[in-house]
């Protein structure tokens, strides 16, 4: 059995991956809150942004954490198409959950459906990402820990969507994001604890790209997207602020007449 190291760079990758998960969660929750206060095309656009933010944040968290993952006795590569598919799956399935909450008339049912869908999307992204891993050996999973990781993902997603439906304060959203980031990170490392590898040493070249060739540049790009989108959302006025601004302008216009 190969020795698995989940933090080859010390605390750098676990902490950075947690930060990415929190940023994605904060942005996604904030966009969902904005969506619930909007209508028509504006609601759809906010929900799309929320889905891309949560999906991107989760994916970036996973692969930043994977930068610190190593197995003794073998090199590792990543299947590029399958890795891209894992990102798309995260966005699409999380999007389905977010839209269920955004357009659901029965909030209780929408929350259950949205939490289940989003949680399964998180878990699917994780295990698709792991399926993209190429090494000299066989990867096995502990089914009990896999099940626990899926439950954590569903509970975390449901709690996050509940927060989006019931919390409006920016401070409360920030706290909810820290909790969701911790839950997503817990899901990741629980899933990684389920992994065992039987190494088969070989001199053959592995297919795919190394983490630094592919994962690192993509993670940096998606991380930049999260930061820039967060800045945009933070600077965009809310519906309440726009209404207050319009109300303040009406007396001025009346006086001018």
N, C-alpha and C positions, 0 to 999 in steps of 0.2 A: 504494500500500500504506500502511495506517495504521501509525503507530509504536506499538508495544506497550510499555507500562511495567508490569513485574511487581511493582514496589515503590514505588508512588506516595507512600506515607507513610514511605519509608525502610526501616529495618530493623524497624520496629514490627510490621508484619503477618507477615513471614517468621518472626520470633522467636516471636511469640504463637501463630502457627499450629503451629509445632514443639512448643511447650509443650502445646497442646491434643492433638496427636497422641501425645505421650509420656504424658500423663495417661490418655487413653483406652486406650493400650496397657498401661500399668501396671495399671489397674483390671481390664481384660479378662483379663490374664495371671493376676493374683491370684485373680480369681473362678474361672478355669479350674482353677488349682491347688486351690482349695477344693472345686470340683466333683469332681475326681478322688479326693479323700479322703472323699467323701460317697456316699450311696446314696439310691435312691428319689426322692421328691419334692424333697428337699434338693438332690440333684445336678442335677435339672432346673432348679430355681430359680437355682442358681449359674450354670449354663450360659446361661440366659436373660439374666441380669444381665451376663455376660461379653459376649454378643452385642450387647446394647444399648450397652454401654460402648465396645466397639471400633468399632461402627458409628457411634455418636454422635461419638466422638473423631475418626474419619476424616472424617466429614461436616463437623464444626466446623472441623477443620484446613483442609479444602479451601476453605470459604467465608470463613473469616477471611483466608486468603491472597488470595482473590478480591476482598476489600475493597480491596486494594492494586493491583488490576489495572485498567488504563485503556487506551483506544485513542484516539489523537489523531484529531480530526475527526468523532467521533460520541459520542453519549450511549449509555449502556447500561442495560438493564432486565433483569429476570428473570421468566420465566414461573413463577408461584407454584405451580400444581398439579404441574408437572414437577419443580420443585425439591423439593417434598414427596415425590414419588415417588422421587427419588434418595436421600433419607434412608431411606425404607422399604426400598428395594432393598438399601442398605448393611446395614441391620439383619438382613433376612431371609436374604440370601445369606451374610453373615458368620456368622449363626446356624447355617446349614446346615453350614458348615465346622467350627464349634466343636462342634456336636453330633456330627459324624462322629468327632471326636477323643475327645469325652467318653464315647461309647458304643461306639466301635470296639473289637473284640476283638483284631484284628491291628493293633498299634500302627504298624507301618511303613506298611501300606496306608492306615490311617486318617489318618496324617500327610500322605501324598501327596494323598489325596482332600480332606482338610480344607484343606491349603495351597493347592491348586489352586482349590477353591471359594471360599475366603476371598479369595484374590488376585484372582480374577475379579470378586468382589463389590466390592472396592476400586476396581478399574479401571472397572467398570460405573457405580459411583457418580460417579466423576470425570467420565466422558464424558456421563452423563445430566445432571450439573450443568452441564457446558459446553453441552449441547444446549438448556438452559433460558435461555441467554444470548440477549438480543435487542439488536441494534444495526443501524445503517444501513450495511449492507455484507454481504459474504460471508465466512464463516469457512472456512478450509481447514486440513488437517492433513498433516503429513509422515508417511507410513505407517511409515517405518523408526523414527522416534522414538516413534510410538504403540506399535509392537511392543515397543520397549525399555522403555517405561513399564509395559506389561502384565507383562513378564518381571520387572521390579523388584518389582511388586506381589505376584506369586506367590512370588518368592523371600523377600520380607519376611514375608509371611504364613506361609510354611512354617517359616521360622526362628523366628518368634514362637511358633507352636504347638509346635515342637520344644522351645523353652525351657519352655513350660507343662508338657510331658510329663516333662522331665528336670531341671528346676530347682525347688528348694523354698525356698532361702534368699531372704529379702526383699531383701537387697543384690544378689544375682544377678538377681532379677526386675527390680529397678530399673535395672540395667545393660542388661538385655535390652530394657527399655522404651525407654531412650534410643536404643538401636540401631534398634529398630523405628520409633520416631518419626522418626529421621533417614532411614530407608528410605522411609517413607510420604511424607515431605516431598520426598525425591528423586524419587519416582514422580510427585508432583504437578508439580514444576517441569520434569521431563523432558517430561511431557505438555503443559505450557504452552509449552515450547520448540518443540513440534511445530506450534503454532498460528501461522497467518498470517491477516491480515484485509485484504481489499480493500474499502476504504471507498467508499460511494456516498452523498455528502452529500445530505441531504433535510431539508425542514422539517416533515415529518409526525411526529406524536407517536408514540412507540414504545409498544407494549402492554406490560403487566407492571408490576412494582414496582421501584423503585430499591433498591440494596444497603442504603442506610441505612433505608429504609422497611420492608424485609422481612428481609433477610439478617442485619443487625446485631442486631435484637431477638431473632431466633430463635437466633442463635449465642450471645448472652449467656445466654438461657434454657437451652440445652443445655450450655453451659459450666458454669453453676451446678449443673445436674443431675450433671455429672461430679464436681465438687468435693464435693457433698453425699454422693453415693454412695461416693466414695473414703473420706470420713470414716467412713461407716457400716461399710464393709468393714474399714477399719483398726481400728475399735473392736470388731468382732465377734470372739469367740473362735474359734480354729480347733478342728478335731475333736480334735487332740492336747491342746490346752489344756483343753477340756471334759472329756476323759477323765482328765487329771491332776487337775482340780478334783474330779471324782467320786471318784477314788481317795483323794484327801486327806480327803474327807468320810466315807468308809467306816470308817476307824479311829475317828473321833470318834463315829460312830453305835454302833460296837461297844462302846466304853467306856461310852457312855450306857446301854446295855442292862445 
